[in-house]
Structure formats: C-alpha cells, structure tokens
Amino acid sequence: MHLNNSFFKSISFALSIMLSVVVLSGQVYGQAQQVVQEIRVNGAQRVEPSTVLNYLGVQVGDSVDQASLNEALKKLYNTGLFADIGLKQDRGVLFVDVAENPVINEIAFEGNTKIKDAELAAEISSRSRQVFTKTKVQNDLSRIYEVYRRSGRFAATVDPKIIRLDQNRVNLVFEVNEGGVTKIKGIKFVGNSTFSGDQLRSELATKEDRWYRFYASDDRYDPDRLEYDKELLRRFYLKEGYADFEVIAANTELAKNQDNFFLTFTVNEGPRYKIGDIAINSELRGFDSEVLRKDIEMKKGTWYDNTEIQNTIDRMTDTLGDAQYAFVNVRPKLDRNPDSKTINLTYEIGESPRVFVERINVTGNVRTIDKVIRREFLLVEGDPFNRSKLARSEQRLRDLGFFEVVSVKTAAGSAPDKVVVNVDVVEQSTGELSVGAGFSTNDGPLGDLSIREKNFLGKGQDLLFSTTVAGERTQFNASFTEPYFLNRDLSAGIDAFHSTQDLQDESSFDRTQTGGALRMGYPLSEKWRQSWRYRFEQTDIQDVASDASRFILDQEGKRSTSAISQRLTFDDRDSKLFPTEGLHSWLDVEGAGVGGDARYVSGKLGSNYYIPVYKKAVILNILGEVGGIGGWGDEDVEINERFYLGGTTLRGFERAGVGPRDGLTTDSLGGNFFYRGTAEFSFPIGLPEELGVLGHTFTDFGSLWEVDETGTNILDENSIRAAAGIGLSWRSPLGPIRFDYAQPYADEEFDETESFRFSFGTRF
C-alpha cells in the first residue's frame, strides 16, 4: 500500500510539471508572436506620428516578436531624432513612447582668442536648426581638441554647456580655455656616438624652444613633423655613409603641467661604408652606357653618400631623356661587404624604347588661349622627346607670370615609342588696378596710379598706363607690347612718355622729357635675343639756378633726340622672376643723329651672374657693366645724354654723387665713360621662407669720368670708388621694401656720399 501511494504521488508530480511546461510554452509563444492590431505614438511634438511609423518599420497586421521589436527600436534611435524611446505591447496594441531630442537654436564659442569662431565652426558638424545629439557633440569636442593640438595648444580644455529654451530648443555653448602653446622643451638622442646631440638637433625640422623663436612655429609639437624628422635623420646618416642607420623609436613625453614636450630619438647608427666598385648595367639596345660616366661624380674610395647617388640618377635620367628615353628606369643596386665596410654600386638601367611626342594636352586655362601656352614649348607633336627641353618649357611658362601653378608631366602614349605631355595650369590674376604710395631715397615721398593687363584678352599682350608723382619726379607712361607679332616669335611694342625731374640738388636744373618709341625683338637662338628700338623725345633743360655751373647754364633750353638703339642679350637664368643661378648678359648700342639735334653714339656691355652657394638659399650675385658715349661730327655730348653713377647703381654714394663735378658750384656734370660692379650675397635670416625676407651683404665699386667741356674748375678723376654694406629686403604683401646701409672705403674728396638707402612701395 505504501508503494502504491508513492507511485501515484510520482505520477501526479510528473503530470504537474508537464502541464506547467505546456502552459508556460503557450505563454512564451504568445509573447513572441503577437499580431499588431493598433499602433499608438506618444510624445511626438515636431516629428509627425506618420514619420515615426515610417522609421519604425512595423505595420498593423504584422506579427512581431522581441527580436523584431529590438530591430525597430534600433532604427528609431539611428534617426538621431529621439533622446529616449520605449516600445510596449498590450492586448494587440503597440505603444511607441518617444522623447524628442531638442533642436539647436544657436552655437557659440566663449574664451577663444587665438582661433576665431569661424574656424572652429567650420570644424564641427553641429549646426543651428539641426537636432541636438550627445554623440554629435562628443565628436565636435574631439574635432575642437584636434584643432588646438594642430596649433600646438595641448593644454586647451573645452567644456560644452547646454542652455535649455522653450519649445524643446537649446543653445550649445563651447567654453574654451585655450591655455598656452605647448612647446618642445628638450630633444635628446639615445644610441648616437659618431655625431653629437647638437649636430643631430640641427638636422631636425623640429626645434627646441628658445626666446628668439617668437615668430616661428617649428618649436611646437607636431606629430607629422616628428615623422618628417625621422626621415631627415635617416637622410643625414645615409649622406654621411651610414647605410644601415635606423631610427628605432621616437618617443614623446608631455610634462605634467601640459605646457612642454620632451622628445627622445633612439637610433642605431651602424658602421660607416665607403664606395667600392662602380658599374653601369644597361639593357638599352644600341646605347653606349659609357656616355653616362660623366654623370657619376662619386669616386671609388669615397664615403657612401645616398644624396649623391640620387643626384647621379637624376643626371643620368636627364641625359637619357635628352636621348629620347622618356620612361627609362635607373635603379641603384647596393652590394654591402660588412667585412671591408665597402659598398659596390651598380646603376641598373632597364630596357626602354626611344620615344616621340605624340601630343601635348593643355588643361586648366580658362582665359588664356591655348596657343599662348603652346608657343612657349620647345617641343611640338612629332618631335623626339627631350627632357631638358621639356624642363625649360615648363620654366618659360612660369616666367610668363600668368599662372599660379604650372605642372608639366609625361604619360605613356598609344604605343611604346610615344609619349603624351600633359600641361595643367592654374591661372592667376594678370590685371592690375593699383594706387601706390611710398618713399624712396632718390625721389622722396611718392604716389602712383597704374592700370596694367599682362595678358590682354588672354593673348599674352601687355597693356600699361601708369603715372607717378613724387617729391622730385613726375612721370606718365603708356605702352603696348605684342609678344608674338604676326604669329611669330617677334615682339613688337609702342611707348609714349612724359616726365619731369627735379635735379636741383645734384645739378641745379629741372628736366622735362616727352616722347615715344617703337620696339621690336626676336630670338637668335633659345638663349640669345636681339631687339631694336627707335626713340624720339624732346628734352627741356629749364629752371637752371642763377648760380649754377656755367657748363649747365650753356645748355639751358630745348633739344630733340632721334635715336636708334639695339640690345643683344644672353639669358640662361633658371628664372627671370626670382633667379638663383645662371647668366644674364647684354650689349646696348645707340646712335642719335637721324633727325633731331643730338649727335652721339653710346654703348653699354654688362653681365649679371647668379651662383647658388648653399642649396639655392644662399645666392651670390656678381654684376659688372661698362659704358661709353661720344659725340660725332662737331657735336659734344650734352648733359642729359651722359651717364650718371650713384644711388642704386653705386650704393654708399648719393645719386649722381660720383664723377665729374664743377668745383665752384659742386654741380654734377655726368660723365662719358663708366664702369661699375657688384658682389652681393643674399641669404635667409631664419624667418619662414614664404615671408620673402632676405638679408644681404654687398660691395659696390665703379667710376665715372670725362666730359667734353674743359676748365680748371672741373673735378674729374677716373679712380675707383667702392663701398661695402648690409641690407634687408622683404617682398611684403603691400609691396617691395629694401633697406641698405653702406660705407665707402674708396672715394674722392668731392664725391657726395650717403650711408642709408631706403625704398618702400605699397598697393591698396
């Protein structure tokens, strides 16, 4: 009986469990699969309920479970419209309760002075009249911090404040504490034994904080600059022969007060190598690779220099480019010998066909017509490819001054032996309407008005109207130049001018000149050019002081000049605008006497040579010029036809301060013969290159002598005059500024000297 009771109890317990499972399963199934009979949206204010339903993705009649409700919840949150969302089912009704995110009414920045509101606003994604979300504000914070880090302010803090308004609107305010500039306090090196820390620091773009770096920004921490510094170190060691050099680590440490950084470079110098055997392995058919030996300046037994190897590759590439190999590949192969510490070097030249120019594509020119660009090219379609001519063509385009950017690149043509030249330009303004004001040592206070178009109608023509009014000079000019007259490389132009000049201080008279000229020029070769000019002018020597030299009193009155002149020039400078190397020479000859009153022949011969002394940053400029003039027939050379020396042509001496002079009146008489020379170093002074500020040291020398008049009162010595000095120039946005200080160290007692020379011009 006891067993039977136990048995029945067990059966009853099992049945109870089974019944419970069935009931629970039915309940779970009912919860997981319910048919939506109605959807109610609560809490929507700006957003229409229909919009909420559209994002929800659930419709009346759908069977939904917990997974589908979670997916619907995710879709609603992803809209960014709601701060809180609740989904609840009750007897076939799906309740959607939403709390909308507020709308941004206004965004403001407070506490920022170094970085303006507009710059910060451009960096963030939040905008007025957009929905406010915490995620977007957090991203905006990260962007603002990044802006301040880029400017070197790692101690900056930004605190976003939310000001709630009516109608579910907010004002978003970023309170900024900019902090100070986080600068580099120290740079250390670990692992270096050959070169000192000072030597290595001098090679880096990043600099340690010093009091005199108040203008530069290279003493601020910049992660991108740090990567560049690692490359600079590598280049330095490779140049010195350490072919196995590597930067193991570059660590940065921010001080606790967040106002200073400390940099540590860990390096492995490795051994120093010398150059062993040098070979050339060429796969070019029919090409004598020994021609390339002249491009190898590195010798066996010298220290390995990666920079010189790259220079050799560039020279070889240019030589091969001139031989029509446009796409040749020159690769250095290094064979290290650790035992002898030598590197055998082989220049490997891959196979490549000779190529011809298939076509020249010009893009980017909107105003300038195509032929203005194409006529500057020394190559045309069908020509054998020549890399040197291509490089010179690119420079000729830059020298026009019409384009802000000039890019000339080559691409493969339709066949292996053809190349396409792609020319891409970005035009810049070539028209000028300027009003100027300034001061010069020669002319005193000055003002000018100029209207010029250097690319008239996009045809490359130059049209100019200008006037200058100064304390001692008034001048009016008009000119027009067609650089390709009759569609040939033949320049033609016309000039008209009128000027008055006060020369009372120098020679006790005023001078007025009115006239015009016709010009023509053409090339004799790529570097030689010939030009001719006919000039007719009326000169009036007037207002001669009563106590002026008798040699000037005798020449008071009007005199006409009809003259033909020629100029022969040689120019191989790397740039006509800002030359750093090359030679510019000229020969000027002028004869007057075909009509008019003047009868003379004059000539000038000069050269200007630019030599890059250090990386085209330090430039030596050497100038020399000689000249002479003589009357023909019974005519003497008049005072307005002679040469004058001083001022800008011989610093350390006043304008017309050197040469023949009346000993009684000290009036300058000019001279028939002269020579002059200049040797000047131009160099950066540590300011950013884009500012265009240069320092100068110079010496000027020269002499001026002989006049047709004779007399015991004339002071005339052909001895050398010379001065040395320093200068500072700035290509400022408002115009060029130049200041020179010079002291003569060779002069005559009757010369007029000056120490300071200053010129300034502005445009507004």
Long-range contacts (C-beta under 8 A, 24 or more apart in sequence): 31-65, 31-66, 32-65, 32-66, 33-63, 33-64, 33-65, 34-63, 34-64, 34-65, 34-89, 34-92, 35-61, 35-62, 35-63, 35-92, 36-60, 36-61, 36-62, 36-63, 36-64, 36-89, 36-92, 36-94, 37-61, 37-92, 37-93, 38-92, 38-93, 38-94, 39-93, 39-94, 39-96, 40-93, 40-94, 40-95, 40-96, 41-96, 41-98, 42-95, 42-96, 42-97, 42-98, 43-97, 43-98, 43-99, 43-100, 44-98, 44-100, 45-100, 45-168, 46-100, 46-103, 46-168, 47-81, 47-98, 47-100, 52-76, 52-96, 52-98, 53-96, 55-79, 56-96, 58-94, 64-89, 64-94, 80-131, 80-133, 80-135, 80-136, 81-131, 100-168, 101-131, 101-132, 101-133, 102-131, 102-132, 102-164, 102-168, 102-169, 102-170, 103-129, 103-130, 103-131, 103-132, 103-168, 103-169, 103-170, 104-128, 104-129, 104-130, 104-131, 104-132, 104-169, 104-170, 104-171, 104-172, 105-129, 105-165, 105-169, 105-170, 105-171, 106-171, 106-172, 107-171, 107-172, 107-173, 107-174, 108-171, 108-172, 108-173, 108-174, 109-173, 109-174, 109-176, 110-173, 110-174, 110-175, 110-176, 111-175, 111-176, 111-177, 111-178, 112-176, 112-178, 113-178, 114-151, 114-153, 114-178, 115-147, 115-148, 115-151, 115-178, 119-147, 120-144, 120-147, 120-174, 123-147, 126-172, 132-162, 132-170, 132-172, 137-172, 140-174, 141-174, 144-174, 144-176, 148-178, 150-222, 151-181, 151-220, 152-181, 152-182, 152-183, 152-217, 152-220, 152-221, 152-222, 153-178, 153-179, 153-180, 153-181, 153-182, 154-179, 154-182, 154-221, 154-254, 154-258, 154-261, 155-179, 155-180, 155-182, 155-257, 155-258, 155-259, 179-258, 179-259, 180-259, 181-220, 182-220, 182-221, 182-254, 182-258, 182-259, 182-260, 182-261, 183-209, 183-219, 183-220, 183-221, 183-259, 183-260, 183-261, 184-208, 184-209, 184-219, 184-220, 184-221, 184-260, 184-261, 184-262, 184-263, 185-209, 185-255, 185-260, 185-261, 185-262, 186-262, 186-263, 187-262, 187-263, 187-264, 187-265, 188-262, 188-263, 188-264, 188-265, 189-264, 189-265, 189-266, 189-267, 190-264, 190-265, 190-266, 190-267, 191-248, 191-266, 191-267, 191-268, 191-269, 192-267, 192-269, 193-269, 194-240, 194-242, 194-269, 194-272, 195-240, 200-233, 200-236, 200-265, 203-232, 203-233, 203-236, 204-229, 204-232, 204-233, 205-229, 205-232, 206-263, 209-260, 215-687, 215-688, 216-686, 216-687, 216-688, 221-252, 221-261, 221-263, 226-250, 226-252, 226-263, 229-265, 230-265, 233-265, 233-267, 235-306, 235-307, 237-267, 237-269, 238-304, 238-305, 238-306, 238-307, 239-305, 239-306, 239-307, 239-308, 240-272, 240-303, 240-305, 241-272, 241-273, 241-274, 241-303, 241-304, 241-305, 242-269, 242-270, 242-271, 242-272, 242-273, 243-270, 243-273, 243-304, 243-306, 243-334, 243-336, 243-343, 244-268, 244-270, 244-271, 244-336, 245-269, 245-270, 246-270, 271-338, 271-341, 272-303, 272-304, 272-341, 273-303, 273-304, 273-336, 273-341, 273-342, 273-343, 274-301, 274-302, 274-303, 274-304, 274-341, 274-342, 274-343, 275-299, 275-300, 275-301, 275-302, 275-303, 275-304, 275-342, 275-343, 275-345, 276-300, 276-335, 276-337, 276-340, 276-342, 276-343, 276-344, 276-345, 277-344, 277-345, 278-344, 278-345, 278-346, 278-347, 279-344, 279-345, 279-346, 279-347, 280-346, 280-347, 280-349, 281-333, 281-346, 281-347, 281-348, 281-349, 282-349, 283-349, 283-350, 283-351, 284-320, 284-325, 284-328, 284-349, 284-351, 284-352, 285-351, 287-323, 287-325, 289-349, 291-319, 292-316, 292-319, 292-320, 292-347, 292-349, 295-319, 296-347, 298-345, 304-343, 309-345, 312-347, 313-347, 316-347, 316-349, 317-387, 318-387, 318-388, 318-391, 320-349, 320-387, 321-385, 321-386, 321-387, 321-388, 321-390, 322-386, 322-387, 322-388, 323-354, 324-354, 324-355, 324-356, 324-384, 324-385, 324-386, 325-352, 325-353, 325-354, 325-355, 325-385, 326-352, 326-355, 326-385, 326-387, 326-410, 326-419, 327-352, 327-355, 327-410, 327-412, 327-419, 328-352, 353-416, 353-417, 354-384, 354-385, 354-417, 355-384, 355-385, 355-413, 355-416, 355-417, 355-418, 355-419, 356-382, 356-383, 356-384, 356-385, 356-417, 356-418, 356-419, 357-381, 357-382, 357-383, 357-384, 357-385, 357-418, 357-419, 357-420, 357-421, 358-413, 358-414, 358-415, 358-418, 358-419, 358-420, 359-413, 359-420, 359-421, 360-420, 360-421, 360-423, 361-420, 361-421, 361-422, 361-423, 362-423, 362-425, 363-422, 363-423, 363-424, 363-425, 364-424, 364-425, 364-426, 364-427, 365-425, 365-427, 366-427, 367-427, 367-455, 367-458, 368-402, 368-403, 368-425, 368-427, 368-455, 368-458, 368-460, 369-458, 369-459, 372-400, 372-402, 372-455, 372-458, 372-459, 372-460, 373-397, 373-423, 373-425, 375-484, 375-489, 376-400, 377-421, 378-526, 379-421, 385-410, 385-419, 390-421, 392-526, 395-574, 395-575, 397-423, 397-425, 398-575, 398-577, 399-575, 399-576, 399-577, 400-455, 400-460, 401-430, 401-454, 401-577, 402-427, 402-428, 402-430, 402-454, 402-455, 402-460, 403-427, 403-428, 404-428, 430-454, 430-455, 431-455, 434-763, 434-764, 435-763, 435-764, 436-735, 436-761, 436-762, 436-763, 437-761, 437-762, 437-764, 438-735, 438-759, 438-760, 438-761, 438-762, 439-758, 439-759, 439-760, 440-470, 440-758, 440-759, 440-760, 441-647, 441-655, 441-754, 441-756, 441-757, 441-758, 441-759, 442-472, 442-473, 442-647, 442-648, 442-655, 443-470, 443-471, 443-472, 443-473, 444-470, 444-471, 444-472, 445-470, 445-471, 446-470, 446-471, 446-473, 446-761, 448-761, 460-484, 462-493, 471-502, 472-501, 472-502, 472-503, 472-505, 473-499, 473-500, 473-501, 473-502, 474-499, 474-500, 474-501, 475-499, 475-500, 481-519, 485-520, 488-522, 489-522, 489-523, 490-520, 490-521, 490-522, 491-519, 491-520, 491-521, 491-522, 491-531, 492-518, 492-519, 492-520, 493-518, 493-519, 493-520, 494-518, 494-519, 495-519, 497-537, 503-656, 504-543, 504-545, 506-654, 506-655, 506-656, 506-667, 506-668, 507-548, 507-549, 507-552, 507-639, 507-656, 507-667, 507-668, 507-669, 507-670, 508-544, 508-545, 508-547, 508-548, 508-549, 508-552, 508-665, 508-667, 509-541, 509-542, 509-543, 509-544, 509-545, 509-548, 509-552, 509-556, 510-541, 510-542, 510-543, 511-539, 511-540, 511-541, 511-542, 511-640, 512-539, 512-540, 512-542, 513-537, 513-538, 513-539, 513-540, 513-640, 514-538, 515-561, 521-567, 527-570, 527-571, 527-572, 528-568, 528-569, 528-570, 529-568, 529-569, 529-571, 530-566, 530-567, 530-568, 531-566, 531-567, 531-569, 532-564, 532-565, 532-566, 533-564, 533-565, 533-566, 533-567, 534-562, 534-563, 534-564, 535-561, 535-562, 535-563, 535-564, 535-565, 536-560, 536-561, 536-562, 536-563, 536-595, 536-596, 537-561, 539-640, 541-639, 541-640, 547-665, 548-665, 548-667, 549-662, 549-664, 549-665, 549-667, 549-669, 549-713, 550-662, 551-639, 551-662, 551-667, 551-669, 551-707, 551-709, 551-711, 551-714, 552-639, 552-662, 552-667, 552-669, 555-638, 555-639, 555-640, 559-597, 559-598, 559-638, 559-640, 560-595, 560-596, 560-597, 560-598, 561-592, 561-596, 561-597, 561-598, 561-641, 562-592, 562-593, 562-594, 562-595, 562-596, 562-598, 563-590, 563-591, 563-592, 563-594, 563-596, 563-598, 564-590, 564-591, 564-594, 565-589, 565-590, 565-591, 566-590, 573-610, 579-610, 580-610, 580-612, 580-616, 580-619, 581-610, 581-611, 581-612, 581-616, 581-619, 582-609, 582-610, 583-607, 583-608, 583-609, 583-610, 584-608, 584-609, 588-627, 592-641, 593-632, 593-633, 598-635, 598-638, 598-641, 599-631, 599-632, 599-633, 599-635, 600-629, 600-630, 600-631, 600-632, 600-635, 600-637, 600-641, 601-629, 601-630, 601-632, 602-627, 602-628, 602-629, 602-630, 602-641, 603-627, 603-628, 603-629, 613-681, 617-683, 617-684, 618-681, 618-682, 618-683, 618-684, 619-681, 619-682, 619-683, 620-679, 620-680, 620-681, 621-678, 621-679, 621-680, 621-681, 621-682, 622-677, 622-678, 622-679, 623-676, 623-677, 623-678, 623-679, 623-680, 624-675, 624-676, 624-677, 624-678, 625-674, 625-675, 625-676, 625-677, 626-674, 626-675, 627-673, 627-674, 627-675, 628-672, 628-673, 628-674, 629-672, 629-673, 630-672, 631-708, 636-708, 636-709, 637-672, 637-707, 637-708, 639-669, 639-670, 642-669, 642-670, 642-671, 642-672, 642-707, 643-670, 643-671, 643-672, 643-673, 643-674, 643-704, 644-668, 644-670, 644-671, 644-704, 645-671, 645-674, 645-676, 645-702, 645-703, 645-704, 646-752, 647-757, 648-757, 649-676, 649-702, 650-676, 650-700, 650-701, 650-702, 650-721, 650-723, 651-698, 651-700, 651-723, 651-725, 651-740, 651-742, 651-757, 652-700, 652-722, 652-723, 652-724, 652-725, 652-742, 652-743, 652-744, 652-753, 652-754, 652-755, 653-721, 653-723, 653-744, 653-747, 653-751, 653-752, 653-753, 653-754, 654-752, 654-753, 654-754, 656-752, 657-751, 657-752, 657-753, 657-754, 658-702, 658-703, 658-704, 658-721, 658-747, 658-751, 658-752, 659-703, 659-704, 659-705, 659-716, 660-704, 660-705, 660-706, 660-707, 660-714, 660-715, 660-716, 661-714, 661-715, 661-716, 661-750, 662-713, 662-714, 662-715, 663-713, 663-714, 663-715, 663-750, 664-713, 666-750, 666-752, 668-752, 669-707, 669-709, 669-714, 670-704, 670-707, 671-704, 671-705, 671-706, 671-707, 671-716, 672-705, 672-706, 672-707, 672-708, 673-704, 673-705, 673-706, 673-718, 674-702, 674-703, 674-704, 674-705, 675-702, 675-703, 676-700, 676-701, 676-702, 676-703, 677-701, 677-702, 682-729, 685-728, 691-730, 692-730, 692-731, 692-732, 693-728, 693-729, 693-730, 693-731, 694-728, 694-729, 694-730, 695-726, 695-727, 695-728, 696-726, 696-727, 696-728, 696-729, 696-740, 697-724, 697-725, 697-726, 697-727, 698-724, 698-725, 698-726, 698-727, 698-740, 698-742, 699-723, 699-724, 699-725, 700-724, 700-742, 701-746, 715-748, 715-750, 717-748, 719-746, 719-748, 720-746, 721-746, 721-747, 721-748, 721-751, 722-746, 722-747, 723-747, 723-753, 734-761, 734-762, 734-763, 734-764, 735-760, 735-761, 735-762, 735-763, 736-760, 736-761, 737-761
